[in-house]
Amino acid sequence: MSGAPFEPDDGDGLPDAADRRHGSFFGRRKGHRLRAHQLDLIEQLLPRLALDISGASPADLAELFDRPLDAVRLEIGFGGGEHLVAEALSFPDIGFIGCEPYVNGMAKILTQIEAHNLTNIRLFAGDAAELLAWAPPRSLIRIDLIHPDPWPKRRHWKRRFVQDATVAAMARVLEPPGEFRFVSDIDDYCAWTLAHLLRAPDFDWTAQRASDWRLPWPGYTMTRYGRKAEREGRKAAYLRFRKVG
């Protein structure tokens, strides 16, 4: 989920001026060229929704939103934003922070935020580990990581988001009995995640039967990638871990 800041260029994303203004984008931003309206949303709407973690965090993350909200959740790497937007629509009294380093994903969710006039989403275009370090303790009720980059090559495993350090960081910011939820169709990454969470003293795996991890949890919104994986015969695991203590 994290990466080195990219260098601005022409023709495949933001114009140079916007690149300089939104220098917090990370990772690989190659993708389809943005449409004019998407560029306008990044110029005009994103600055109103983007989190600035250069200073101290508020005592309560709900203060980041323009109206009183009951609690705050985080989705790391929201991709096209299908799941995050569906959750924000279903739970209008919950605040949602979406973390996504790719410009195209940010442009897609901004289009949906505008279309639905959503006021309970804030966005962060940088490294999710830095966001977790900035957030105050016990400030989130749930963290979702859905179909993350599996970094399949062994030499790249250190780039996977799930590491002992990030598991500890999530434990710090989750309010018990808050949950970390993980979805992947990559067996190796599922096993990796289970191994890391099962040895973490602050989390319990909630599964009691095979269907608890083989089937999506109630109300789950399938992402575009998830539908593609199903069409291609790849089965995802749906892992839920509850913060204890």
Phi, psi and omega in degrees: 000338181255167179184178179281148177301141180270164177266139179293146173210179183258147163096354182220034178165234180284150171290164186305318183298318180290326176302315182293322182290322181250058184289000181275359176294141183234163169081197183279121183250007180297139181176196179293144176298136182287145176284165185300319182291324177296319177298320179296320179295321178293325179285321190255316185272318183304316180301333179281339184253345187285138176278140174249110183257020180286337179252193180289148178281156174290159178296330180228122182297340176298339178293346179287346186255160187278353181217160181297135179228155187283327185193176183227139176238162180231135169242125183261122180069067187280357175060239179279354175087006184300311183291315183298315180294318179299319179293318180296324177289322183285333184232074186293343179264008174251139173270142181236132172250125178251128180248124183206121183274352186262132185300318183296320176296319178297319179296320180296316183288328177298322177298318180288322177299317178295315183298322183263000181053047183283133179245001184248029176234135169235154190234147176225127187256020182243208185281122182299329179296323177292323177297317178297320180294329182281325185294145179289160179300145175051043184256354182236149176257350179195146174231127179248136174229103191245119181049059177287164174301121185280348184042070191292335182284136185306321183292346180257002183301331180295346179271349177300144182295319182285109176220165180303321182293319181285329174298317177295322178294321178293321178299323180295322188266351179272135175272121178302140001265050179300164187233149164254123180243135188228133177230132176201148174258011179258108186304319183296320180289327175297315178297319178301313181295316177301315181300317182290319183283326180291334177267001179273122185292343185267001183230145171240135173285128188276349186296134175243344179211165186300324182295340180294333178247345179275338183245148176299151176289158182305135178082003182294134177264115180292133178277167178301317178297319180299319178295321178296317179299319179296318179299328182270007174083014179266128182263130179270156170253143183240098188256133179235131180232128184261134176288132180244162176090000000 
